[in-house]
Amino acid sequence: MTDEELSIRLASAGDEPTLRALLATGSLFSADLSTARQEYLLVERAGKPVGCIGLERAGESGLLRSFAVAPEHQARGVGTLLFARMLALARERGVRGLYLLTATAERYFLARGFERIDRWAVPAAIASTEEFRGSCCATAACLMLLLEGMEGDSRPRPRGQELTELLKGAT
Ligand SMILES: CC(C)(COP(=O)(O)OP(=O)(O)OC[C@H]1O[C@@H](n2cnc3c(N)ncnc32)[C@H](O)[C@@H]1OP(=O)(O)O)[C@@H](O)C(=O)NCCC(=O)NCCS
């Protein structure tokens, strides 16, 4: 299958069951998932859902969440595409600091510019999100990425021309 068959879009309320199913493939928390309260990007390959990522905004801060690629589609750049498009979306929305909790992919995010921080150091609006308050993530690593001043930097880019072309589209 080729990357021409990949498409990415903002998910709507009707996509919630699909998002939950994707998150279940990665054993990720989805109890509070709501397209009304969070924004999700959904990648489809030949019309079938293969990955998603979510942004929960709280003023100028954002919680990066619900990042999953179906196991049979992993390690082919879908996660990188989702992540890059999510950064663009977060900037568009005026987010200056991105936060996340992860029990499974700390190295993935450290390699993409995030830094580990103490959990108590997050803004109050992030600390009050259900993900931060929930006991499911009590032992997860807390990471942050400042979005300001990232233009022209040398952070990792999506692999391949096809992904680069996809990144040019509007969400
Ligand atoms: C994390 C995840 C979304 C990445 O998606 P993907 O489409 O496989 O990612 P890409 O193809 O863009 O990137 C693959 C690269 O990331 C690395 N990687 C993938 N998962 C990783 C993890 N959990 N920790 C560290 N590195 C990881 C791969 O080794 C690969 O490295 P390489 O480019 O040097 O070969 C996917 O592995 C996944 O759904 N995992 C289960 C759910 C999860 O842990 N989500 C994160 C919760 S916050």
The ligand as an SDF file (V2000), in Angstrom:
LIG
                    3D

 48 50  0  0  0  0  0  0  0  0999 V2000
    3.7670    5.7430   19.6660 C   0  0  0  0  0  0  0  0  0  0  0  0
    3.0770    5.4340   18.3350 C   0  0  0  0  0  0  0  0  0  0  0  0
    1.8250    6.2920   18.1840 C   0  0  0  0  0  0  0  0  0  0  0  0
    4.0600    5.7610   17.1980 C   0  0  0  0  0  0  0  0  0  0  0  0
    3.4130    5.5430   15.9430 O   0  0  0  0  0  0  0  0  0  0  0  0
    4.2050    4.9980   14.6640 P   0  0  0  0  0  0  0  0  0  0  0  0
    3.3280    5.2150   13.4730 O   0  0  0  0  0  0  0  0  0  0  0  0
    4.6820    3.6270   14.9200 O   0  0  0  0  0  0  0  0  0  0  0  0
    5.4360    5.9970   14.6470 O   0  0  0  0  0  0  0  0  0  0  0  0
    6.4120    6.3530   13.4390 P   0  0  0  0  0  0  0  0  0  0  0  0
    6.3390    5.3080   12.3840 O   0  0  0  0  0  0  0  0  0  0  0  0
    6.1570    7.7320   12.9970 O   0  0  0  0  0  0  0  0  0  0  0  0
    7.7970    6.3490   14.1660 O   0  0  0  0  0  0  0  0  0  0  0  0
    8.3940    5.1460   14.4430 C   0  0  0  0  0  0  0  0  0  0  0  0
    9.6170    5.4180   15.2850 C   0  0  0  0  0  0  0  0  0  0  0  0
    9.1980    5.6450   16.6340 O   0  0  0  0  0  0  0  0  0  0  0  0
    9.7840    4.6580   17.4790 C   0  0  0  0  0  0  0  0  0  0  0  0
    8.7950    4.2910   18.4880 N   0  0  0  0  0  0  0  0  0  0  0  0
    7.5570    3.7960   18.2790 C   0  0  0  0  0  0  0  0  0  0  0  0
    6.9530    3.5760   19.4560 N   0  0  0  0  0  0  0  0  0  0  0  0
    7.8230    3.9640   20.4250 C   0  0  0  0  0  0  0  0  0  0  0  0
    7.7840    3.9710   21.8390 C   0  0  0  0  0  0  0  0  0  0  0  0
    6.7130    3.5320   22.5140 N   0  0  0  0  0  0  0  0  0  0  0  0
    8.8570    4.4500   22.5130 N   0  0  0  0  0  0  0  0  0  0  0  0
    9.9430    4.8820   21.8600 C   0  0  0  0  0  0  0  0  0  0  0  0
   10.0450    4.8910   20.4900 N   0  0  0  0  0  0  0  0  0  0  0  0
    8.9940    4.4240   19.8050 C   0  0  0  0  0  0  0  0  0  0  0  0
   10.1080    3.5020   16.5550 C   0  0  0  0  0  0  0  0  0  0  0  0
   11.1430    2.7250   17.0940 O   0  0  0  0  0  0  0  0  0  0  0  0
   10.5300    4.2290   15.3030 C   0  0  0  0  0  0  0  0  0  0  0  0
   11.8460    4.6950   15.4200 O   0  0  0  0  0  0  0  0  0  0  0  0
   12.7690    4.9460   14.1100 P   0  0  0  0  0  0  0  0  0  0  0  0
   12.0790    5.9950   13.2710 O   0  0  0  0  0  0  0  0  0  0  0  0
   14.0720    5.4230   14.6830 O   0  0  0  0  0  0  0  0  0  0  0  0
   12.8230    3.6310   13.4120 O   0  0  0  0  0  0  0  0  0  0  0  0
    2.7170    3.9320   18.2040 C   0  0  0  0  0  0  0  0  0  0  0  0
    3.8700    3.1700   18.4530 O   0  0  0  0  0  0  0  0  0  0  0  0
    1.6130    3.4800   19.1730 C   0  0  0  0  0  0  0  0  0  0  0  0
    0.4240    3.5950   18.8680 O   0  0  0  0  0  0  0  0  0  0  0  0
    2.0050    2.9390   20.3390 N   0  0  0  0  0  0  0  0  0  0  0  0
    1.0210    2.4000   21.3020 C   0  0  0  0  0  0  0  0  0  0  0  0
    0.2470    3.5140   22.0000 C   0  0  0  0  0  0  0  0  0  0  0  0
    1.1670    4.4850   22.6940 C   0  0  0  0  0  0  0  0  0  0  0  0
    2.1020    4.0960   23.3950 O   0  0  0  0  0  0  0  0  0  0  0  0
    0.9040    5.8010   22.4670 N   0  0  0  0  0  0  0  0  0  0  0  0
    1.6010    6.8720   23.1040 C   0  0  0  0  0  0  0  0  0  0  0  0
    0.8580    7.2140   24.3580 C   0  0  0  0  0  0  0  0  0  0  0  0
    1.2310    8.8020   24.9440 S   0  0  0  0  0  0  0  0  0  0  0  0
  1  2  1  0
  2  3  1  0
  2  4  1  0
  2 36  1  0
  4  5  1  0
  5  6  1  0
  6  7  2  0
  6  8  1  0
  6  9  1  0
  9 10  1  0
 10 11  2  0
 10 12  1  0
 10 13  1  0
 13 14  1  0
 14 15  1  0
 15 16  1  0
 15 30  1  0
 16 17  1  0
 17 18  1  0
 17 28  1  0
 18 19  1  0
 18 27  1  0
 19 20  2  0
 20 21  1  0
 21 22  1  0
 21 27  2  0
 22 23  1  0
 22 24  2  0
 24 25  1  0
 25 26  2  0
 26 27  1  0
 28 29  1  0
 28 30  1  0
 30 31  1  0
 31 32  1  0
 32 33  2  0
 32 34  1  0
 32 35  1  0
 36 37  1  0
 36 38  1  0
 38 39  2  0
 38 40  1  0
 40 41  1  0
 41 42  1  0
 42 43  1  0
 43 44  2  0
 43 45  1  0
 45 46  1  0
 46 47  1  0
 47 48  1  0
M  END
$$$$
